[in-house]
Structure formats: C-alpha cells, structure tokens
C-alpha cells in the first residue's frame, strides 16, 4: 500500500503530466481537453475548497466569461490553458459586460497548461491565479479522510496520467459495434407505428445507428449508467411512460460508497453535457421524486431512442439483451 507521501508524489506527477499534455495539444489547436476538465473539476474543487461550483456551460452553452461558478459564495473559476494577462483582463471585462460582476467578486484563474502564472489585481475583486501544481499541493495538505476521497477521485479520473499508465485519458476508446437489421419493422410495430409509417423506417434506423456510434465512444461507467437507467425503466416504469426513460436518484446511488459519489456526479454531468440525458432535482408533476433520465432524439420530434429501445425489449425482457445493446454496442438484435 502506498504511503501518504508516495500518493502525494504520484498525484503531483500525474497533474504535471496532464498539464504538459494539454500544453502540447493546445499548440496543435486541439482544445477538447478543456471541456472535459470543466466536467471533472467541479466535484474535485467543491470537496477541496468546500464550494458549490457548477459547470455554467451546462446551464448555458458557451457561458460568457467564466466556466465554473458558486453564486451563493460569489466564487467563480475560469478554467484556461491561456494564462496571459490579456486573457485574464478580457475575462474580467466580459464578466462586467454581462453584469456577472454583481454576483461573482472572488475570481480564480485556474491554468491547466504549463503557461506561467502572473499576478493580477483589479479594484472590487479578490483575484487568485492557480495551476494544477497548486491544486496538487492543496490536496496534499488535506486531513487523511478528505485526502483519501480526493486522491481516489483523481486516480480514477486522471488514471492514465499516473505512473505506469500510457493511454491518454482523453483518447477515445471506440468499441467495435454492430448496426441494427436492415429491416426493423418489428421495432417499429412494437413502438406503435403501422404501415405506412409516419416516420420512415430508414430514418429511425439511421437514428439508432447514430446512437450506437455515440455509445461506442463512451467510457464504461457512462455506458453502465445508461444501462442502469434503462434496466430500471423497463422493469419498473409503466409501458406508457417509456418515453421518459427514468430511474430514481435513490436507486442510482444506492450502495455507492461516499467516495464514489464524486465519480457518479461526473458521469451525470458528462451525460448532460452530451445532451443524452438530465437530472431532475425536484421531481415533476408526473414523478414526485428526484430522478435521472435519458433522452436522445436524433433530431426527430417527440422521439426518444432510449425509450423506444426500452419498449422494444420490454416484451419477454432479458437484461442480457439490454447489456448487449448498451454495453457492447451490438444493435444486431433490433429487427
């Protein structure tokens, strides 16, 4: 078992490797890592600094000025690979342009690349500049119970940057897959469509293929999250409500150790960011409980492919058939 000192050293090296990778990719014009970090960082920073940060880009696409915000504490964090003074000044100007300075007075610029830190001050603000090395140092100073939770979270989320791991965390692992049958008339009939179909069968099949292709690029925990919601929906949600494809939040987190709640929230946020689902915190007029939901329409109005797959599988349901579709991305049994 690693000692606390060894764990701190490994974490520091992992975040240094991550910063270097982001720097090199940025030089090639590749910035996808930035968006991934916006999803991974809020749970980490919230537990580290006792904040309530949310990814503002989930609430509003390309949110102006800042990426993460805790409106109650008045704390905002701009996640950036560009640590230049001009970038920071532009951010503050944009903050004021959109009247966000009335809410956020405490601003942190978190540099995720190897760009050097600078000092910056502006009247009316408390401004700090940190990099991932500072984050590693702050984690290392935590008491054991908090350190263990955050270290395990980082090792899971950034595992490929830790020693003896070679594959990049951000490198997509595309699974082999199988398309639906050319004739999916059984799928259409099971979902209440009759000849002549209101929606062309080939259009629906193409939507299924789009969803299958998305599933092949997801990580295992994202696919199992989707599987768990669909499995619950098929077994416990009335057939007429399959279009919602939901599972109670209490069911989704039941049995999860506290330390894994960070990872769970990250999965939920990543699914939301990809427009594959959402979390309903207060329930609705139809469901009076918190729930996780899946939704993918492939630009077809009033069509949820997750729900239609649930309805197709619900007759003589076999969980292995769902696992074959969601986990193994094999849609060949859809006919």
C-alpha positions as CSV (number, residue, x, y, z in Angstrom):
1,X,0.0,0.0,0.0
2,X,1.3,3.4,-0.9
3,X,2.2,5.9,1.8
4,X,0.7,9.3,2.0
5,X,3.9,10.8,0.8
6,X,4.1,8.4,-2.2
7,X,0.4,9.2,-3.1
8,X,1.1,12.9,-3.0
9,X,4.1,12.5,-5.2
10,X,2.2,10.3,-7.7
11,X,-0.6,12.9,-7.8
12,X,1.7,15.8,-8.4
13,X,3.4,13.9,-11.2
14,X,0.0,12.9,-12.7
15,X,-1.2,16.5,-12.8
16,X,2.1,17.7,-14.2
17,X,1.8,15.1,-17.0
18,X,-1.8,16.3,-17.6
19,X,-0.6,20.0,-17.9
20,X,2.1,19.0,-20.3
21,X,-0.3,17.1,-22.5
22,X,-2.8,19.9,-22.6
23,X,0.0,22.3,-23.5
24,X,1.2,20.2,-26.4
25,X,-2.3,19.6,-27.7
26,X,-3.1,23.3,-27.5
27,X,-0.1,24.1,-29.7
28,X,-1.7,21.8,-32.2
29,X,-5.0,23.6,-32.0
30,X,-6.7,20.7,-30.0
31,X,-8.8,22.1,-27.2
32,X,-11.3,19.3,-26.4
33,X,-9.5,18.6,-23.1
34,X,-10.7,21.9,-21.8
35,X,-14.4,20.9,-22.0
36,X,-13.6,17.5,-20.3
37,X,-11.9,19.4,-17.4
38,X,-15.0,21.5,-16.9
39,X,-16.9,18.4,-16.1
40,X,-14.2,16.7,-14.0
41,X,-13.1,19.7,-11.9
42,X,-16.3,20.8,-10.1
43,X,-16.7,17.8,-7.8
44,X,-12.9,17.9,-7.0
45,X,-12.8,21.6,-6.3
46,X,-16.0,21.6,-4.3
47,X,-14.7,19.0,-1.9
48,X,-11.2,20.5,-1.8
49,X,-12.4,24.1,-1.1
50,X,-15.9,23.5,0.4
51,X,-17.6,25.2,-2.5
52,X,-20.8,24.6,-4.5
53,X,-19.4,25.1,-8.0
54,X,-21.4,24.1,-11.0
55,X,-20.4,23.9,-14.7
56,X,-22.1,27.0,-16.1
57,X,-21.6,25.8,-19.6
58,X,-24.1,23.1,-18.9
59,X,-26.7,25.7,-17.9
60,X,-25.9,27.9,-20.9
61,X,-23.8,26.8,-23.9
62,X,-20.6,28.8,-24.1
63,X,-21.4,30.7,-20.9
64,X,-19.7,34.2,-21.0
65,X,-16.6,35.0,-19.1
66,X,-16.4,32.1,-16.6
67,X,-16.7,28.3,-16.6
68,X,-17.5,27.3,-13.0
69,X,-19.5,29.3,-10.5
70,X,-20.8,29.2,-6.9
71,X,-23.4,32.1,-6.9
72,X,-24.0,31.7,-3.2
73,X,-20.4,32.2,-2.2
74,X,-19.8,34.6,-5.1
75,X,-16.9,32.5,-6.3
76,X,-16.1,31.9,-10.0
77,X,-13.3,29.9,-11.6
78,X,-12.2,30.3,-15.2
79,X,-10.5,27.2,-16.4
80,X,-8.0,28.2,-19.1
81,X,-4.9,27.0,-20.9
82,X,-4.0,30.6,-21.6
83,X,-2.5,32.3,-18.5
84,X,-1.7,35.6,-20.2
85,X,-2.6,38.9,-18.6
86,X,-4.6,39.9,-21.7
87,X,-6.7,36.8,-21.4
88,X,-7.5,37.5,-17.8
89,X,-8.3,41.2,-18.4
90,X,-10.6,40.2,-21.2
91,X,-12.3,37.7,-18.9
92,X,-13.0,40.4,-16.3
93,X,-14.2,42.8,-18.9
94,X,-16.6,40.2,-20.2
95,X,-17.7,39.5,-16.6
96,X,-18.7,43.2,-16.2
97,X,-20.2,43.4,-19.7
98,X,-22.7,40.7,-18.8
99,X,-23.3,42.1,-15.2
100,X,-21.9,38.9,-13.7
101,X,-19.6,41.0,-11.5
102,X,-22.6,41.7,-9.3
103,X,-22.6,38.0,-8.4
104,X,-19.0,37.0,-8.6
105,X,-16.4,39.0,-6.7
106,X,-13.9,36.2,-5.9
107,X,-12.3,35.1,-9.2
108,X,-9.8,32.3,-9.6
109,X,-8.0,31.7,-12.9
110,X,-7.1,28.0,-13.0
111,X,-4.4,27.4,-15.6
112,X,-4.4,23.8,-16.8
113,X,-1.4,24.1,-19.1
114,X,2.3,24.8,-18.4
115,X,1.7,28.5,-19.0
116,X,3.5,30.6,-16.3
117,X,1.4,32.2,-13.6
118,X,1.2,36.0,-13.2
119,X,-0.2,38.4,-10.6
120,X,-3.3,40.3,-11.3
121,X,-5.4,42.8,-9.4
122,X,-8.5,44.8,-10.1
123,X,-10.4,47.0,-7.7
124,X,-13.5,45.4,-6.3
125,X,-12.3,41.8,-6.9
126,X,-10.4,39.2,-5.0
127,X,-8.3,37.5,-7.7
128,X,-6.1,34.5,-7.5
129,X,-4.2,32.5,-10.1
130,X,-3.6,28.8,-9.6
131,X,-2.3,26.0,-11.7
132,X,-2.7,22.2,-11.4
133,X,0.5,22.1,-9.3
134,X,-1.2,24.3,-6.8
135,X,-4.2,22.0,-6.8
136,X,-1.9,19.0,-6.1
137,X,-0.2,20.9,-3.2
138,X,-3.6,21.9,-1.7
139,X,-4.8,18.3,-1.9
140,X,-1.6,17.0,-0.2
141,X,-2.3,19.3,2.8
142,X,-5.8,17.8,3.5
143,X,-6.6,15.7,6.5
144,X,-6.4,12.0,5.8
145,X,-10.2,11.4,5.4
146,X,-10.6,14.2,2.8
147,X,-7.3,13.4,1.1
148,X,-8.2,9.7,0.5
149,X,-11.5,10.7,-1.1
150,X,-10.0,13.2,-3.5
151,X,-6.9,11.1,-4.2
152,X,-9.1,8.2,-5.2
153,X,-11.2,10.5,-7.4
154,X,-8.2,11.9,-9.1
155,X,-6.7,8.5,-9.7
156,X,-9.9,7.4,-11.3
157,X,-10.5,10.4,-13.4
158,X,-6.8,11.0,-14.4
159,X,-5.7,7.4,-14.1
160,X,-3.9,7.4,-17.5
161,X,-1.6,10.2,-16.3
162,X,-0.5,8.3,-13.3
163,X,2.8,6.4,-13.4
164,X,2.8,3.2,-15.5
165,X,-0.3,4.2,-17.5
166,X,0.3,5.1,-21.1
167,X,-3.1,5.7,-22.7
168,X,-4.4,9.3,-22.6
169,X,-7.5,9.9,-20.5
170,X,-8.9,12.0,-23.3
171,X,-8.1,9.5,-26.1
172,X,-11.4,7.9,-27.2
173,X,-11.7,4.2,-27.0
174,X,-14.0,3.3,-29.8
175,X,-15.6,-0.2,-29.4
176,X,-16.4,-2.5,-32.3
177,X,-20.2,-2.4,-32.9
178,X,-23.0,-3.9,-34.9
179,X,-25.7,-2.0,-36.7
180,X,-29.5,-2.8,-36.4
181,X,-31.0,-5.1,-39.0
182,X,-31.9,-3.5,-42.4
183,X,-35.5,-4.4,-41.7
184,X,-36.6,-3.0,-38.3
185,X,-40.3,-3.5,-38.8
186,X,-40.7,-5.4,-35.5
187,X,-39.1,-2.4,-33.7
188,X,-41.5,0.0,-35.5
189,X,-44.6,-2.1,-34.7
190,X,-43.6,-2.6,-31.0
191,X,-43.4,1.2,-30.7
192,X,-46.9,1.7,-32.2
193,X,-46.0,2.5,-35.8
194,X,-48.0,0.9,-38.6
195,X,-47.5,0.9,-42.3
196,X,-47.4,3.4,-43.9
197,X,-45.1,4.7,-41.2
198,X,-45.4,8.3,-40.1
199,X,-41.6,8.3,-39.8
200,X,-39.8,6.4,-42.5
201,X,-38.3,3.2,-41.2
202,X,-34.9,4.1,-42.6
203,X,-34.9,7.4,-40.8
204,X,-35.5,5.6,-37.5
205,X,-32.8,3.0,-38.3
206,X,-30.3,5.8,-39.1
207,X,-31.1,7.4,-35.7
208,X,-30.4,4.1,-34.0
209,X,-27.1,3.9,-35.8
210,X,-26.2,7.4,-34.6
211,X,-27.0,6.4,-31.0
212,X,-24.9,3.2,-31.4
213,X,-22.0,5.2,-32.7
214,X,-22.2,7.6,-29.7
215,X,-22.3,4.7,-27.3
216,X,-19.1,3.3,-28.8
217,X,-17.2,6.4,-27.8
218,X,-18.4,6.5,-24.2
219,X,-16.4,5.2,-21.2
220,X,-17.6,2.1,-19.3
221,X,-19.0,4.0,-16.4
222,X,-21.1,6.1,-18.7
223,X,-22.5,3.1,-20.6
224,X,-23.3,1.3,-17.3
225,X,-25.0,4.4,-16.0
226,X,-27.2,4.4,-19.2
227,X,-27.8,0.6,-18.8
228,X,-28.9,1.0,-15.1
229,X,-31.5,3.7,-16.0
230,X,-32.9,1.7,-18.9
231,X,-32.9,-1.5,-16.9
232,X,-35.0,0.2,-14.2
233,X,-37.3,1.8,-16.7
234,X,-38.0,-1.5,-18.4
235,X,-38.7,-3.3,-15.1
236,X,-40.5,-0.7,-13.0
237,X,-41.9,2.1,-15.2
238,X,-45.3,1.6,-16.9
239,X,-45.1,1.0,-20.6
240,X,-46.9,4.2,-21.4
241,X,-44.1,6.2,-19.8
242,X,-41.2,4.6,-21.5
243,X,-40.7,7.8,-23.5
244,X,-39.3,9.3,-20.3
245,X,-36.7,6.5,-19.6
246,X,-36.1,7.4,-16.0
247,X,-34.7,5.9,-12.7
248,X,-35.0,7.4,-9.2
249,X,-31.9,9.1,-8.0
250,X,-32.1,7.0,-4.8
251,X,-32.0,3.8,-6.9
252,X,-29.0,5.1,-8.9
253,X,-26.8,5.9,-5.9
254,X,-28.0,3.1,-3.6
255,X,-25.0,1.2,-2.2
256,X,-22.4,3.6,-3.6
257,X,-19.6,4.4,-1.1
258,X,-19.4,8.1,-0.3
259,X,-16.1,8.5,-2.2
260,X,-17.7,7.3,-5.4
261,X,-20.4,10.0,-5.3
262,X,-17.9,12.3,-7.0
263,X,-17.5,9.9,-9.9
264,X,-21.3,9.5,-10.1
265,X,-21.9,13.2,-10.4
266,X,-19.2,13.5,-13.0
267,X,-20.9,10.8,-15.1
268,X,-24.3,12.6,-14.7
269,X,-22.8,15.9,-15.8
270,X,-21.0,14.3,-18.8
271,X,-24.2,12.7,-19.9
272,X,-26.0,16.1,-19.6
273,X,-23.2,17.9,-21.5
274,X,-23.6,15.4,-24.4
275,X,-27.3,16.0,-24.4
276,X,-28.0,12.3,-23.7
277,X,-29.9,12.9,-20.5
278,X,-30.5,15.1,-17.5
279,X,-31.0,15.0,-13.7
280,X,-34.3,16.3,-12.3
281,X,-33.6,17.6,-8.8
282,X,-37.2,18.4,-7.6
283,X,-39.3,15.9,-9.5
284,X,-42.2,16.8,-11.8
285,X,-46.0,16.8,-11.8
286,X,-45.8,13.2,-13.1
287,X,-42.9,11.9,-11.0
288,X,-42.7,13.2,-7.4
289,X,-39.1,12.2,-6.8
290,X,-35.6,13.1,-7.9
291,X,-34.7,11.1,-11.0
292,X,-32.1,10.6,-13.7
293,X,-33.4,10.5,-17.2
294,X,-32.1,9.6,-20.7
295,X,-33.2,11.4,-23.9
296,X,-31.8,11.2,-27.4
297,X,-34.0,12.1,-30.4
298,X,-31.5,12.3,-33.4
299,X,-33.5,15.4,-34.5
300,X,-36.8,13.5,-34.7
301,X,-39.6,15.4,-32.9
302,X,-41.1,13.6,-29.9
303,X,-38.9,10.6,-30.3
304,X,-36.7,9.3,-27.5
305,X,-34.5,6.4,-28.8
306,X,-33.7,5.2,-25.3
307,X,-37.4,4.9,-24.6
308,X,-38.1,3.1,-27.9
309,X,-35.4,0.6,-27.2
310,X,-36.9,0.0,-23.8
311,X,-40.3,-0.6,-25.3
312,X,-38.8,-3.0,-27.9
313,X,-37.0,-5.0,-25.2
314,X,-39.8,-5.0,-22.6
315,X,-41.7,-7.9,-24.1
316,X,-40.1,-11.1,-22.6
317,X,-37.3,-8.8,-21.2
318,X,-33.8,-10.2,-20.8
319,X,-31.3,-7.9,-19.2
320,X,-28.6,-9.6,-21.3
321,X,-30.2,-8.2,-24.4
322,X,-30.0,-4.7,-23.0
323,X,-26.4,-5.3,-22.0
324,X,-25.6,-6.4,-25.5
325,X,-27.0,-3.2,-26.9
326,X,-25.7,-0.6,-24.4
327,X,-22.5,-2.1,-23.1
328,X,-21.3,-4.0,-26.2
329,X,-22.9,-1.6,-28.7
330,X,-24.3,-4.5,-30.6
331,X,-27.7,-3.5,-32.1
332,X,-28.0,-6.5,-34.4
333,X,-31.0,-7.9,-32.4
334,X,-33.0,-4.8,-33.2
335,X,-35.2,-6.0,-36.1
